[in-house]
Amino acid sequence: MIGKHLASELESRGAEVFILSRSKEKFSTHPNIPHIVSWKPESQVILSNFPSPDVIINLAGHNLDCRWTTSNRKKILDSRIQSTSLLVSQITSRKWNTSLYIGASATGYYSSVFGVKTEEDASGDGFLSEVVKKWEAESESLEKTTCRRVLLRFPAVLAAEGGVVGKLKPLVKWLGGFVPGSGKQRMSFVHVDDLCRIISHVIDHPEMKGIFNANAPLITDQRTFTETFAKEMGKKVLMKSSPTFPLKMLLGERSGLVLDDQAYDSSKLRKTGFRFKFPDIQSAMQNVLTNEDK
């Protein structure tokens, strides 16, 4: 989802885009990308004739939207560690002369303790927090090289064709909306177009280094998110709140993705001069669902 949008953003800048993907068919509807290469990071082998990229943008990682079974937990962690390890090793071994590494990370790094989290706040101790800590640590060796390292902690990404919107759209269309838990728990988000613009902004600003929260500045809550979603779909919210027990039983630890308070401060990013096109949930949701089937 993000990769296709990002490829279009980079192409519009005149960049030559190479995509490493497990599934080349994902980009079959994007004929303007001439360089799509299959790879398997777990093999720790990359094509010897692959050109040295000036910028690496690492978005690889097994989807979190699955049951967190023992085997899936391993896939979630390994997919992130192995891809990062392979790309970083190409730089640290000087096989590639890369000037900038941009790595996806996640706001799941933080604890569920109530409060607006900055990049300086401590990590949590759950599964997702542990994954993100190890994921980020895997690229720390770049700090000893001349390659600039920037990690972007993604919140929920809003796009019409996938992610949380893609999953909820048919449910809201046919069943109406319902608010998980009390609905008061805060929720950070970013429109996919803004996320791609953030990555372009990082490329253009060599003074940016380190870790940045990549969420829109105006944090919403689960009730407002659900009501806005339903309104744009021409539907009504049937349940303004719901018991947490069924969600915890159904989703287990993954229920924290919707039941925990998730409020993050992106002022560090905005102080670099970045301005969000979709700073609030209303403008973001309206754009995502414009011209979509109601």
N, C-alpha and C positions, 0 to 999 in steps of 0.2 A: 504493500500500500504506500508506505512512505517513499520507497525506492523509486516508484514510477513518477511520483510528483517531483521528487528531488532531481531525477534525471532531466525532466522538462525544464526545471528552474536552471540547472547548470548549462543545459544546451542553449537556453536563451541568453546566457552570458558569453556564449561562444566557446565554451569548454569542450574538450574532447573527452567523452565519458566512456569509461570501461566499467562493466558490471560483472562482479563475481557472484554467481548464484548457483544454488543447488538445483534449481528448477528453471531452466532457460525458458520454458514455455510460459512462465509468469509474465514475461516481457514480449510475448508474441504479438500483442496488440499495440506495441510501441515500436513501429518500424523504423523510427528515426534514430534508434540506438544501434550503431553498427557493431559494437564490441561487447558481446555477451559471452562470458567464459564460465563453463561449469567448474565447480571446485568442491572438494570435500575437506574441510578444515581438519577433520579428525585424522586424516592421513598425514597431515603436516608436510604436504608436498604441494608446491605451486609451480606452474609452468616456468621453466628456466628462461624461456624467451619472452616472458611477460614484461612489458616495458616498465621502467621505473616511474611510478606515479609521483607527481609533484604534491598532490593532496590525496590522503586516504580518508574516506568517510565510512566508518565501520558501523553498519546497522544490523549485523548478523545476530541472530538469537532465536531459539525455538519459542513459539508463541506461548504466552502465559495463559491464554484462554483455553485451558485444558484441565482435566482433573489432576490434581497434584499428587499422583501416585508416586511410589518409589522410583519407577522407571521414568516417568515424566519429569520428576525433579532432577534426575540425572541428565536428561536431555536438555532441560532448561539451563542448567549450570554448564554442562560440557560444551554446548553449542556456543556459548558466550566466551568461555575460557579458551577453547581451542581456536576459534577464529581470531581472537585478539592476540593470542600467543603467536600464531603463524604470521600475522601481519606485522606485529612488533618485531619479531625476530628478523624479518626481511630488512628492517631499518637498522636495528642494532648491530647486525652482522655486516652492514654497509653494502648489502646486495642491492638495496634501493636507496636512492638519494632523495628521500622524501622530506619536504620542508614543513608539512603540517599534517598532524593526525587528529581527526575529529572522531571521537568515540561516543556512540549512544550509551546512555546510562539510564537510570530510572529514579523517580522520586520515592520509589519503594525502599530506597536506602534508609529513610528516616524512621524513627520510632513512631508509634501510634499515640504518643502522649499529646494531649491537646496543646495547640499553639501553632503560630505561623513559623515554619522552619526556614532558616537561611542555610547557605552552604557550609556554615561553620558549626551547625548543630550536629549532635551525636547521631550515630546510626541506631537502628533498632536491633532486636535480637531474634526476629522471626526468620522464616525460610527466605523470603524475598530480600530482606535486608542483608542476609549472609551472602546471597547470590551477587547482589550489587557490589558489596564490599570486595569480594574476590574478583569480580569483573573489572572494577576500577583499578585494583591493585595490579592486575596483569599487565597494564600499560605503564606502570610507574617507572620502569627502566628507561623510558623515553626521556625522562627528565635529565638524564646524564648524557643526552645526545644534543645535536643542534636542531632536532625536529621539535617544532612547537606542538604541545599536547593540550587539547581542549576536550573536556568531557561535558556533555549536555545531559542533564537529568530530565528525562521526558516524563510528563504527567499523562493523563488520558489524552489521546490524539483524536481529534474530530475530523472525519472525512466521510464523504457520502458512501463510498464503496466498501468500507471495511471498518475494523476496530469496533468500538463501543456503539457507534451509530449504525453500522451495518448489521450488528447483531440485534439491536433493539428495534430497528425499523419494522420488521415484519410482526414483532410482538405487539408493538403499539398500534400498528395498522389494523390488526385483526382482533386484538384483545383490549386495547386501551392501555393507558399507563398506570403503573403503581409505584409508589415511593418506597424504597427499601429502608427499613428501620423508621426512626423518627422523622427522617428527612432533614434534620437540622445539621447533620454532619457535613462539613464543608468539602468542596470538591474543586481541585485545580484541573485545568485543561489547557490545550493549545490547539488552534486550527492548524491543519496540516500545511496550509499555504504559509502561515506564519513560521512554522517549524522549518520549512525549507528556506525561508527568508533569513531565519536566524543562522542557519548553516552558511549561507552566502555572506552574511554579515561577519561571521567569524573569519572566513577566508579573506575578506577585505580589511580586517583590522588586526594587524600583526601584533598589536599590544595585548591582545586577549590571550590569556593562558590560564590553565587550571579548570576548575569546575564551576558550572553555571546552572542554576535552575532555569528551565526553558518553558515555564508556564505563563499564560496570559495574566496580566496584573490584577484584574478584577475577579476575585475568587467567588464562585457560586456555592450553592449547597444542593444536596440531592433532590430536595423538593422543587426548588426553582429549576434545576436542570430538567427534571421529569416534566414539569408543567410547561416549560418552554418547548421541549421536544414534542409533547403531545399537541400543543397549540399549533406548531408549524406543520404537523401532520393532519390537522383538522380533527383532532380527537380530544377526548376529555380524560383526565386522570381519575380513575375509578377508586383508587385507594390513596388517601393523603398521607398515610403512614401504614406500616405493616410490622408484624412481630419479627424479631430478629432470629428466633429459634429455628424456623424452617430453613432460612438462608444458611445459618451456621451448620445445620444438619446436611443440607444439600451440597454446600460448597466447601465446608471445612475451613481451613486457614485462609483459603482464597476469598472467603466472605469479607475479609478485612478490606478488600479492594473497593467495596461499596459501603461498608458499615463503619469503617474507621474515619476519623476526621483527617482530611488530607488538604492542608493549607500550606502553601509554599510561597516564599518571597522571591520575586524575580528582579528586584531592584538592582542587583549587581549587574545583570545583563543590560537593563535599561540605562544604567549609568554609562555604558559604552556608546550610547547613542542610538540603540535599537528602538524602533517604535512599532508597536503591534498594529496591524491592520484590523484585527478582530480582538479587541481587548476585553470584551464582555460576552457572556453566554448568549445573549439575545442576537447580537450581530453575527456571532460565529455560527449559531444554529440556523439562523435564517439563511445564511449563505450556503451552508452544507445541504440544506433540504430544499433550496429553491429549485423549482421545476421538477422536483421528484414526484413520483406517483404518491398521491395521498392515500 
